[in-house]
C-alpha cells in the first residue's frame, strides 16, 4: 500500500512540474518570484500615481473660479489621453531607447521592444506614462482660467513627445536601453523633483508669462487684487489625494518590490508633514492668520522637495528638507505676485522652485556624503540645465502656438468663463454666478 501511495505521489508531482500550465523553473527559482513581485509593485504604484490625476483636477478647480471648473476637468482628463498617445508614439523611445548621446533612437510605438513580450517592460511603460501626465498637469494649473482648450492640448503633445522625454533621457535613460549624460556626471534625482516637477513648473512659468495675468488680478496702480478660489474644501481633498498618490510616486521608482519602499514612504510623510507645519507658521507670521491655501501648498512643496532624495537621506534630513520647502513656497508665491506673474494655484512655486530646492537638498543631505561640494555643484548644474531647457523651449512653443492658433481666450470669453466659451457647459448649472473677480 505504501509503495502504491509513493508511486502515485511521485507521478502527480511529475505531471504537475511538466504540465503546460506551470513550469518547474517558476516553482523552484526565486528569480521568477522576485520578477513577479517587481511587476505587481510597479503596477500598484502606477495606479496610485494615476489617481493623482483626480487630485490635480480638484486642486485646480478648488483654487479657481466656479465658471472654469469644467475646463479644468477637460484639460486634465484629456492631458492624460493625449499624453498616452504621444508617449507611445515617440516619447518613450526618445527617453529610454538606445541613446545617441542626447536621446533615444528606437522603441517608438513600442515596436522594437514589443516582440520581447517582457511583462516588466509593459509595467515600466505604464509607470512612466503616469509620470508624463503629471508633468502636463502642473502646466495646466499654472495657466488656468485663460488658456484656450485646444492650445493647452497642443502644448501637451510637445511636452509628452519631446520636452519631458529629452530631459528625462539625460537623467533616467539608463533605466532601460538609454544612457544620460547628466546621470553620467553624477546628477541624482530619484523620483523626479527636477525631471518631473521642475520641468513642469518652468514650462508653466513660460506659459503664464506668454499668457499674461487674469483679468482683474493686478490693478492699474500695480497693487494685487486676490482672485480667491471658489471651493477650498475641494482643493484640500485634492491635496490629500495627491499626498496619497505620492507614496506610489516616490516609492514606485524603486522599480522593484524590496526593502527600500517603507523607508521612502517614511521620508515622504515626514517631509510633507514638516512643510505643512512650516508653511502654515510662515503664513501665520506673514499674514496674521494661518492661511489654508498656503498650508495646502506647503504640504505639496514638501512632497515635491523630498522626491529627489527620498531614497537617499535619513529621516531627520527629510524633515529639514520639508521645513525649508514650506518656508520657501510662501515667499515664492508672494514674489511671483510682485513680479505680476499670475499663477492661480501656485504651481510654479510648488513644483518649480521647491523642485530645485529638493534637488539641491539631496546633494547636501545624501547619506554618507553629507555636504559634499561636488555633489551640490552637480545638483545645481542639473537644476540650471533643467530650467534653461524647459523654460526657453516651452516659451518658444507657447509663442508659436500664440501666433499660429491663439493661446488666450478673449476678454469676453474670460469674463463669461471658459466652461461656457470653450465647452458650452456649467459645473454648477443651478447656482452659477459669473464675476470678473
Secondary structure as a PSIPRED ss2 file (coil, helix, strand):
# PSIPRED VFORMAT (PSIPRED V4.0)

   1 X C   1.000  0.000  0.000
   2 X H   0.000  1.000  0.000
   3 X H   0.000  1.000  0.000
   4 X H   0.000  1.000  0.000
   5 X H   0.000  1.000  0.000
   6 X H   0.000  1.000  0.000
   7 X H   0.000  1.000  0.000
   8 X H   0.000  1.000  0.000
   9 X H   0.000  1.000  0.000
  10 X H   0.000  1.000  0.000
  11 X H   0.000  1.000  0.000
  12 X H   0.000  1.000  0.000
  13 X H   0.000  1.000  0.000
  14 X H   0.000  1.000  0.000
  15 X H   0.000  1.000  0.000
  16 X H   0.000  1.000  0.000
  17 X H   0.000  1.000  0.000
  18 X H   0.000  1.000  0.000
  19 X C   1.000  0.000  0.000
  20 X C   1.000  0.000  0.000
  21 X C   1.000  0.000  0.000
  22 X C   1.000  0.000  0.000
  23 X C   1.000  0.000  0.000
  24 X H   0.000  1.000  0.000
  25 X H   0.000  1.000  0.000
  26 X H   0.000  1.000  0.000
  27 X H   0.000  1.000  0.000
  28 X H   0.000  1.000  0.000
  29 X C   1.000  0.000  0.000
  30 X H   0.000  1.000  0.000
  31 X H   0.000  1.000  0.000
  32 X H   0.000  1.000  0.000
  33 X H   0.000  1.000  0.000
  34 X H   0.000  1.000  0.000
  35 X H   0.000  1.000  0.000
  36 X H   0.000  1.000  0.000
  37 X H   0.000  1.000  0.000
  38 X H   0.000  1.000  0.000
  39 X H   0.000  1.000  0.000
  40 X H   0.000  1.000  0.000
  41 X H   0.000  1.000  0.000
  42 X H   0.000  1.000  0.000
  43 X H   0.000  1.000  0.000
  44 X H   0.000  1.000  0.000
  45 X H   0.000  1.000  0.000
  46 X H   0.000  1.000  0.000
  47 X H   0.000  1.000  0.000
  48 X H   0.000  1.000  0.000
  49 X H   0.000  1.000  0.000
  50 X H   0.000  1.000  0.000
  51 X H   0.000  1.000  0.000
  52 X H   0.000  1.000  0.000
  53 X H   0.000  1.000  0.000
  54 X H   0.000  1.000  0.000
  55 X H   0.000  1.000  0.000
  56 X H   0.000  1.000  0.000
  57 X H   0.000  1.000  0.000
  58 X H   0.000  1.000  0.000
  59 X H   0.000  1.000  0.000
  60 X H   0.000  1.000  0.000
  61 X H   0.000  1.000  0.000
  62 X H   0.000  1.000  0.000
  63 X C   1.000  0.000  0.000
  64 X C   1.000  0.000  0.000
  65 X C   1.000  0.000  0.000
  66 X H   0.000  1.000  0.000
  67 X H   0.000  1.000  0.000
  68 X H   0.000  1.000  0.000
  69 X H   0.000  1.000  0.000
  70 X H   0.000  1.000  0.000
  71 X H   0.000  1.000  0.000
  72 X H   0.000  1.000  0.000
  73 X H   0.000  1.000  0.000
  74 X H   0.000  1.000  0.000
  75 X H   0.000  1.000  0.000
  76 X H   0.000  1.000  0.000
  77 X H   0.000  1.000  0.000
  78 X H   0.000  1.000  0.000
  79 X H   0.000  1.000  0.000
  80 X H   0.000  1.000  0.000
  81 X H   0.000  1.000  0.000
  82 X H   0.000  1.000  0.000
  83 X H   0.000  1.000  0.000
  84 X H   0.000  1.000  0.000
  85 X H   0.000  1.000  0.000
  86 X H   0.000  1.000  0.000
  87 X H   0.000  1.000  0.000
  88 X H   0.000  1.000  0.000
  89 X H   0.000  1.000  0.000
  90 X H   0.000  1.000  0.000
  91 X H   0.000  1.000  0.000
  92 X H   0.000  1.000  0.000
  93 X H   0.000  1.000  0.000
  94 X H   0.000  1.000  0.000
  95 X H   0.000  1.000  0.000
  96 X H   0.000  1.000  0.000
  97 X C   1.000  0.000  0.000
  98 X C   1.000  0.000  0.000
  99 X E   0.000  0.000  1.000
 100 X C   1.000  0.000  0.000
 101 X C   1.000  0.000  0.000
 102 X C   1.000  0.000  0.000
 103 X C   1.000  0.000  0.000
 104 X E   0.000  0.000  1.000
 105 X C   1.000  0.000  0.000
 106 X C   1.000  0.000  0.000
 107 X C   1.000  0.000  0.000
 108 X H   0.000  1.000  0.000
 109 X H   0.000  1.000  0.000
 110 X H   0.000  1.000  0.000
 111 X H   0.000  1.000  0.000
 112 X H   0.000  1.000  0.000
 113 X H   0.000  1.000  0.000
 114 X H   0.000  1.000  0.000
 115 X C   1.000  0.000  0.000
 116 X C   1.000  0.000  0.000
 117 X C   1.000  0.000  0.000
 118 X C   1.000  0.000  0.000
 119 X H   0.000  1.000  0.000
 120 X H   0.000  1.000  0.000
 121 X H   0.000  1.000  0.000
 122 X H   0.000  1.000  0.000
 123 X H   0.000  1.000  0.000
 124 X H   0.000  1.000  0.000
 125 X H   0.000  1.000  0.000
 126 X H   0.000  1.000  0.000
 127 X H   0.000  1.000  0.000
 128 X H   0.000  1.000  0.000
 129 X H   0.000  1.000  0.000
 130 X H   0.000  1.000  0.000
 131 X H   0.000  1.000  0.000
 132 X H   0.000  1.000  0.000
 133 X H   0.000  1.000  0.000
 134 X H   0.000  1.000  0.000
 135 X H   0.000  1.000  0.000
 136 X H   0.000  1.000  0.000
 137 X H   0.000  1.000  0.000
 138 X H   0.000  1.000  0.000
 139 X H   0.000  1.000  0.000
 140 X H   0.000  1.000  0.000
 141 X H   0.000  1.000  0.000
 142 X H   0.000  1.000  0.000
 143 X C   1.000  0.000  0.000
 144 X C   1.000  0.000  0.000
 145 X C   1.000  0.000  0.000
 146 X C   1.000  0.000  0.000
 147 X E   0.000  0.000  1.000
 148 X C   1.000  0.000  0.000
 149 X H   0.000  1.000  0.000
 150 X H   0.000  1.000  0.000
 151 X H   0.000  1.000  0.000
 152 X H   0.000  1.000  0.000
 153 X H   0.000  1.000  0.000
 154 X H   0.000  1.000  0.000
 155 X H   0.000  1.000  0.000
 156 X H   0.000  1.000  0.000
 157 X H   0.000  1.000  0.000
 158 X H   0.000  1.000  0.000
 159 X H   0.000  1.000  0.000
 160 X H   0.000  1.000  0.000
 161 X H   0.000  1.000  0.000
 162 X H   0.000  1.000  0.000
 163 X H   0.000  1.000  0.000
 164 X H   0.000  1.000  0.000
 165 X H   0.000  1.000  0.000
 166 X H   0.000  1.000  0.000
 167 X H   0.000  1.000  0.000
 168 X H   0.000  1.000  0.000
 169 X H   0.000  1.000  0.000
 170 X H   0.000  1.000  0.000
 171 X H   0.000  1.000  0.000
 172 X H   0.000  1.000  0.000
 173 X H   0.000  1.000  0.000
 174 X H   0.000  1.000  0.000
 175 X H   0.000  1.000  0.000
 176 X C   1.000  0.000  0.000
 177 X C   1.000  0.000  0.000
 178 X C   1.000  0.000  0.000
 179 X C   1.000  0.000  0.000
 180 X C   1.000  0.000  0.000
 181 X H   0.000  1.000  0.000
 182 X H   0.000  1.000  0.000
 183 X H   0.000  1.000  0.000
 184 X H   0.000  1.000  0.000
 185 X H   0.000  1.000  0.000
 186 X C   1.000  0.000  0.000
 187 X C   1.000  0.000  0.000
 188 X C   1.000  0.000  0.000
 189 X C   1.000  0.000  0.000
 190 X C   1.000  0.000  0.000
 191 X C   1.000  0.000  0.000
 192 X C   1.000  0.000  0.000
 193 X H   0.000  1.000  0.000
 194 X H   0.000  1.000  0.000
 195 X H   0.000  1.000  0.000
 196 X H   0.000  1.000  0.000
 197 X H   0.000  1.000  0.000
 198 X H   0.000  1.000  0.000
 199 X H   0.000  1.000  0.000
 200 X H   0.000  1.000  0.000
 201 X H   0.000  1.000  0.000
 202 X H   0.000  1.000  0.000
 203 X H   0.000  1.000  0.000
 204 X H   0.000  1.000  0.000
 205 X H   0.000  1.000  0.000
 206 X H   0.000  1.000  0.000
 207 X H   0.000  1.000  0.000
 208 X H   0.000  1.000  0.000
 209 X H   0.000  1.000  0.000
 210 X H   0.000  1.000  0.000
 211 X H   0.000  1.000  0.000
 212 X C   1.000  0.000  0.000
 213 X C   1.000  0.000  0.000
 214 X C   1.000  0.000  0.000
 215 X C   1.000  0.000  0.000
 216 X C   1.000  0.000  0.000
 217 X C   1.000  0.000  0.000
 218 X E   0.000  0.000  1.000
 219 X C   1.000  0.000  0.000
 220 X C   1.000  0.000  0.000
 221 X C   1.000  0.000  0.000
 222 X C   1.000  0.000  0.000
 223 X C   1.000  0.000  0.000
 224 X E   0.000  0.000  1.000
 225 X C   1.000  0.000  0.000
 226 X C   1.000  0.000  0.000
 227 X C   1.000  0.000  0.000
 228 X C   1.000  0.000  0.000
 229 X C   1.000  0.000  0.000
 230 X C   1.000  0.000  0.000
 231 X C   1.000  0.000  0.000
 232 X H   0.000  1.000  0.000
 233 X H   0.000  1.000  0.000
 234 X H   0.000  1.000  0.000
 235 X H   0.000  1.000  0.000
 236 X H   0.000  1.000  0.000
 237 X H   0.000  1.000  0.000
 238 X H   0.000  1.000  0.000
 239 X H   0.000  1.000  0.000
 240 X H   0.000  1.000  0.000
 241 X H   0.000  1.000  0.000
 242 X H   0.000  1.000  0.000
 243 X H   0.000  1.000  0.000
 244 X H   0.000  1.000  0.000
 245 X H   0.000  1.000  0.000
 246 X H   0.000  1.000  0.000
 247 X H   0.000  1.000  0.000
 248 X H   0.000  1.000  0.000
 249 X H   0.000  1.000  0.000
 250 X H   0.000  1.000  0.000
 251 X H   0.000  1.000  0.000
 252 X H   0.000  1.000  0.000
 253 X H   0.000  1.000  0.000
 254 X H   0.000  1.000  0.000
 255 X C   1.000  0.000  0.000
 256 X C   1.000  0.000  0.000
 257 X C   1.000  0.000  0.000
 258 X C   1.000  0.000  0.000
 259 X C   1.000  0.000  0.000
 260 X H   0.000  1.000  0.000
 261 X H   0.000  1.000  0.000
 262 X H   0.000  1.000  0.000
 263 X H   0.000  1.000  0.000
 264 X H   0.000  1.000  0.000
 265 X H   0.000  1.000  0.000
 266 X H   0.000  1.000  0.000
 267 X H   0.000  1.000  0.000
 268 X H   0.000  1.000  0.000
 269 X H   0.000  1.000  0.000
 270 X H   0.000  1.000  0.000
 271 X H   0.000  1.000  0.000
 272 X H   0.000  1.000  0.000
 273 X H   0.000  1.000  0.000
 274 X H   0.000  1.000  0.000
 275 X H   0.000  1.000  0.000
 276 X H   0.000  1.000  0.000
 277 X H   0.000  1.000  0.000
 278 X H   0.000  1.000  0.000
 279 X H   0.000  1.000  0.000
 280 X H   0.000  1.000  0.000
 281 X H   0.000  1.000  0.000
 282 X H   0.000  1.000  0.000
 283 X H   0.000  1.000  0.000
 284 X H   0.000  1.000  0.000
 285 X H   0.000  1.000  0.000
 286 X H   0.000  1.000  0.000
 287 X H   0.000  1.000  0.000
 288 X C   1.000  0.000  0.000
 289 X C   1.000  0.000  0.000
 290 X C   1.000  0.000  0.000
 291 X C   1.000  0.000  0.000
 292 X H   0.000  1.000  0.000
 293 X H   0.000  1.000  0.000
 294 X H   0.000  1.000  0.000
 295 X H   0.000  1.000  0.000
 296 X H   0.000  1.000  0.000
 297 X H   0.000  1.000  0.000
 298 X H   0.000  1.000  0.000
 299 X H   0.000  1.000  0.000
 300 X H   0.000  1.000  0.000
 301 X H   0.000  1.000  0.000
 302 X H   0.000  1.000  0.000
 303 X H   0.000  1.000  0.000
 304 X H   0.000  1.000  0.000
 305 X H   0.000  1.000  0.000
 306 X H   0.000  1.000  0.000
 307 X C   1.000  0.000  0.000
 308 X C   1.000  0.000  0.000
 309 X C   1.000  0.000  0.000
 310 X C   1.000  0.000  0.000
 311 X C   1.000  0.000  0.000
 312 X C   1.000  0.000  0.000
 313 X C   1.000  0.000  0.000
 314 X C   1.000  0.000  0.000
 315 X H   0.000  1.000  0.000
 316 X H   0.000  1.000  0.000
 317 X H   0.000  1.000  0.000
 318 X H   0.000  1.000  0.000
 319 X H   0.000  1.000  0.000
 320 X H   0.000  1.000  0.000
 321 X H   0.000  1.000  0.000
 322 X H   0.000  1.000  0.000
 323 X H   0.000  1.000  0.000
 324 X H   0.000  1.000  0.000
 325 X H   0.000  1.000  0.000
 326 X H   0.000  1.000  0.000
 327 X H   0.000  1.000  0.000
 328 X H   0.000  1.000  0.000
 329 X H   0.000  1.000  0.000
 330 X H   0.000  1.000  0.000
 331 X H   0.000  1.000  0.000
 332 X H   0.000  1.000  0.000
 333 X H   0.000  1.000  0.000
 334 X H   0.000  1.000  0.000
 335 X H   0.000  1.000  0.000
 336 X H   0.000  1.000  0.000
 337 X H   0.000  1.000  0.000
 338 X H   0.000  1.000  0.000
 339 X C   1.000  0.000  0.000
 340 X C   1.000  0.000  0.000
 341 X C   1.000  0.000  0.000
 342 X C   1.000  0.000  0.000
 343 X C   1.000  0.000  0.000
 344 X C   1.000  0.000  0.000
 345 X C   1.000  0.000  0.000
 346 X C   1.000  0.000  0.000
 347 X H   0.000  1.000  0.000
 348 X H   0.000  1.000  0.000
 349 X H   0.000  1.000  0.000
 350 X H   0.000  1.000  0.000
 351 X H   0.000  1.000  0.000
 352 X H   0.000  1.000  0.000
 353 X H   0.000  1.000  0.000
 354 X H   0.000  1.000  0.000
 355 X H   0.000  1.000  0.000
 356 X H   0.000  1.000  0.000
 357 X H   0.000  1.000  0.000
 358 X H   0.000  1.000  0.000
 359 X H   0.000  1.000  0.000
 360 X H   0.000  1.000  0.000
 361 X H   0.000  1.000  0.000
 362 X H   0.000  1.000  0.000
 363 X H   0.000  1.000  0.000
 364 X H   0.000  1.000  0.000
 365 X H   0.000  1.000  0.000
 366 X C   1.000  0.000  0.000
 367 X C   1.000  0.000  0.000
 368 X C   1.000  0.000  0.000
 369 X C   1.000  0.000  0.000
 370 X C   1.000  0.000  0.000
 371 X C   1.000  0.000  0.000
 372 X C   1.000  0.000  0.000
 373 X H   0.000  1.000  0.000
 374 X H   0.000  1.000  0.000
 375 X H   0.000  1.000  0.000
 376 X H   0.000  1.000  0.000
 377 X H   0.000  1.000  0.000
 378 X H   0.000  1.000  0.000
 379 X H   0.000  1.000  0.000
 380 X H   0.000  1.000  0.000
 381 X H   0.000  1.000  0.000
 382 X H   0.000  1.000  0.000
 383 X H   0.000  1.000  0.000
 384 X H   0.000  1.000  0.000
 385 X H   0.000  1.000  0.000
 386 X H   0.000  1.000  0.000
 387 X H   0.000  1.000  0.000
 388 X H   0.000  1.000  0.000
 389 X H   0.000  1.000  0.000
 390 X H   0.000  1.000  0.000
 391 X H   0.000  1.000  0.000
 392 X H   0.000  1.000  0.000
 393 X H   0.000  1.000  0.000
 394 X H   0.000  1.000  0.000
 395 X H   0.000  1.000  0.000
 396 X H   0.000  1.000  0.000
 397 X H   0.000  1.000  0.000
 398 X H   0.000  1.000  0.000
 399 X H   0.000  1.000  0.000
 400 X H   0.000  1.000  0.000
 401 X H   0.000  1.000  0.000
 402 X H   0.000  1.000  0.000
 403 X H   0.000  1.000  0.000
 404 X H   0.000  1.000  0.000
 405 X C   1.000  0.000  0.000
 406 X C   1.000  0.000  0.000
 407 X C   1.000  0.000  0.000
 408 X E   0.000  0.000  1.000
 409 X C   1.000  0.000  0.000
 410 X C   1.000  0.000  0.000
 411 X H   0.000  1.000  0.000
 412 X H   0.000  1.000  0.000
 413 X H   0.000  1.000  0.000
 414 X H   0.000  1.000  0.000
 415 X H   0.000  1.000  0.000
 416 X H   0.000  1.000  0.000
 417 X C   1.000  0.000  0.000
 418 X H   0.000  1.000  0.000
 419 X H   0.000  1.000  0.000
 420 X H   0.000  1.000  0.000
 421 X H   0.000  1.000  0.000
 422 X H   0.000  1.000  0.000
 423 X H   0.000  1.000  0.000
 424 X C   1.000  0.000  0.000
 425 X C   1.000  0.000  0.000
 426 X C   1.000  0.000  0.000
 427 X C   1.000  0.000  0.000
 428 X C   1.000  0.000  0.000
 429 X C   1.000  0.000  0.000
 430 X C   1.000  0.000  0.000
 431 X C   1.000  0.000  0.000
 432 X C   1.000  0.000  0.000
 433 X C   1.000  0.000  0.000
 434 X C   1.000  0.000  0.000
 435 X C   1.000  0.000  0.000
 436 X C   1.000  0.000  0.000
 437 X C   1.000  0.000  0.000
